[in-house]
Amino acid sequence: MKKELTVEELLKMENDYICHHRIGNSIIEKNHPRYYFYEGLFCSRHISSQNRNLSNDYKHELSKWQLTKFEMLMLLCYLDNLSEYFDKGTPKSSPYPVNEMCKAMDSVLMKTPSEIDAPVLYRQCRSDNVNGLKKGVIRIFEDYLTTSLDNWNQDNHQFVIIPNKDFTRAKALYKLRNRTGENQVTFLRNTIFEVTDTETFQREDSIYKRIYMREIGYKKY
């Protein structure tokens, strides 16, 4: 079995990319499969986690969930506005090391409690997220689907999701770390939902869609 990617290996990849593909503030190869390394964000998250974000008490809390150092870094990156870097394609087509990052994030989520303190979850969406969704449509989310316990921004397109009570793949990440009080709940990749209803609503001069869905299963990788 291939061993887990280490923090040091990931940071070396990022540094090597910057050294070989960056001139000043310009990137030579914008179509490079590791283009997302260009800002050195993984290194900056690692440094900040060592200096500020991970107090001794927080390290103790994370050790309670038996996370590896690499899993801890992936959790911090995912919660700290780097979640898009985990959405570079399906596991078979993802450029290295995205698949390894996702495997670590999968492991984090599998260690995360499924006991959610609310019967309904919410996600604010872009217009392209809701296009083509109507009652009866079955939708597989190949990437992680991030939601919240709270309906914190109603001036937007929206998913309203009912997790499956018997086998939900929703994971209460807020119980590991509740960044800025967002009460984040994340569904594992390839979770399947059924659209049960839709509606439109207006906020000032804008028209939005609200999509109601229920969790019905999952697709194996």
N, C-alpha and C positions, 0 to 999 in steps of 0.2 A: 504494500500500500504506500502511495506517495505521501511523504510527510507534509504537514501543514506549512504553508509559507510563513516565514518569520517576519517580525517587524523590521529587523535589520535588512533582510533581503528586499522587502518592498521599498524601503527608504533608499537603498542603493540603486534600484531600478529607476526611481524618480530622479535621483541625483544624476545618474548616467544619462537619462533623457535630457535633462536640462543642460548638461555639459556638452552633449553632442548635437542638440537640435535648437539651441537658443543662442541668438546673437543680440546682446543688449536686451531690449524689451520685445524683440521680434522672434517669432517662432518660424523656423525654416520649413517644416513639414506639417502643415495644418491637417493633412489627411492621415498622418501617422496614427496607427491604432492605439498608441499610448499618449495621444495628444493631451489627455486630461491630466498628465503629470506636469504640464508646463508652468503652473504657478507654485509648485512646491507645497501644495496644501496638506499632503499627508505628513510631511516633515513638520510643518507648522503645528498641526493638530497633535502630533506626538510630543513636541516640545512643550506646548501649552498644557498637555495632560500631565506631564511630569512636574511642571512648575506650579500650576494653579488649579486646574480642574479636578485633578485626582488628589484630594486630601487623604490623609491616612485613614480617616473614617470611611471615605468613599471607596478606597482600595479594599478595605475590609468588607464592605457591602458587596463589591464585585466578586471578591474571592468566595463569598458565600454561594454565588451562583456558579462557581467553578469555571470561570472564563479564563482562557489562556491570554497571554499578553497580546497576541495578534487579534484575538476576538475582542478584547477590550478596546483596541485601537479602531477596529471596524465599527464597533458600537458607537464610539465617540464621533467618528467620521459620518456615520449614517445619520445620527441625530443632529449633527452640527452643519447642516446645509450642504453635505456632500453626497446625499442619497442618489443624485442623478448618476454618479459614477458607478453605481451598482446596476444600472439599467442600460447596459451596452449590448443587449441581445440575449437570446436564449443560452442556456449553459453550453450547448454543443458548439455554438457559433461565436461565443464571447472571446475577444482577444485576451491573451494572457497579460496580466494576472487577474482579470475581472472575475473569471470563474472561481479562482481561489478565494478572492474577496467575498464572493457570494456564498461559497461553501462555509466560510467562517461566519458570515452573517446568518446563514441558515442555522448553524450550530448555536449561535447566540439566541435566536428565536426559539429553538427547540428547548432551550434551558429556561426560557421565560414563561412565567405563569400564564395560563389561558383564562384564569378567573377574572372576568371583566366586570367592573362596577357599574354597568349600565346595559340595558337591553338593546339599545340602538346606538349606532356609530355614524359619524358624519365625516365627509371629505369635501373640501372646496375644490372645484375643477375649472379647467380651461374649457372653452367652447368645443374644442376638438375631442375632449374626453367624453362628451355626452352625445355627439353626433351619431345617428344611426341606432340609438338605444330607444326601444319602445317596448311596451308590455309584451312579455313572452320571450324576449330575446335572451339567449344564454351567452354569457361573456366569460372568457377565461382571461385572467390577468396574469400574464407570463412574468411580470416583474412584481416586486413587493408592492402591496397596496397599503399606503399609510392613511390612517383615519384618526379621529379624536373622539373622546367621550363627549366633547362639548361642541355645540353649534355656534362657533365663535365668530364666524363671518358670514352673514346671511346675504350680503350684496355680491353674490357670485353664483355660478352654476354649482350644483351640489349633488353628491351621492348621499342617500340615507339608507344605511345598511343594517339588516338584522342578522347577526351571527347565528350559525346553527348551534342549538343548545346541546346536541349530542356529540358533535365531532369538530367543533370549530377550529380553524387554523389561525384565528386571530390571537395575537400575543400582546400582553399588556406591558409594553416596553416602559411605560411610565412607572412601573414598579421597580425597574432597574435604575432608571434615571429619568426624572421628569423635567426636561429642559424647558425653562421659562414657563412652567405650568401648563404645557400644551396637552397633557394627558394623552400621549400618543399610543395608539394601538395599531399594530402592523400585521397584515395578513401575509403568510408565507407565499412564496411564488407559486404560480399555477393554480390558485384557488378559483373555483367556478361559482358564478353567481347567476341568478335568474332575475330579470327585471319584472317586478310585480306591478308597477304603476309609474306613470310620469305626469308631471304637471309643469305649467309655465307660471311664472310670477314676475311682477314688475317692481323695480326699485328705482324711483325717480324716472329717468328717461330710458332706462335699460330693461330689457326683457331677458330673463334667465330661465334655465330648465332645472327642475328637481327630479332626480331619478331615484326611485325606490327599488332596492334590491334585497334579495335574501341569499345567504350562502347555501349552496347545495352540494358541494363536493370539491374534488381536486383532480388534477391530471398529473400522472407520474412523469418525472423528467425523462 
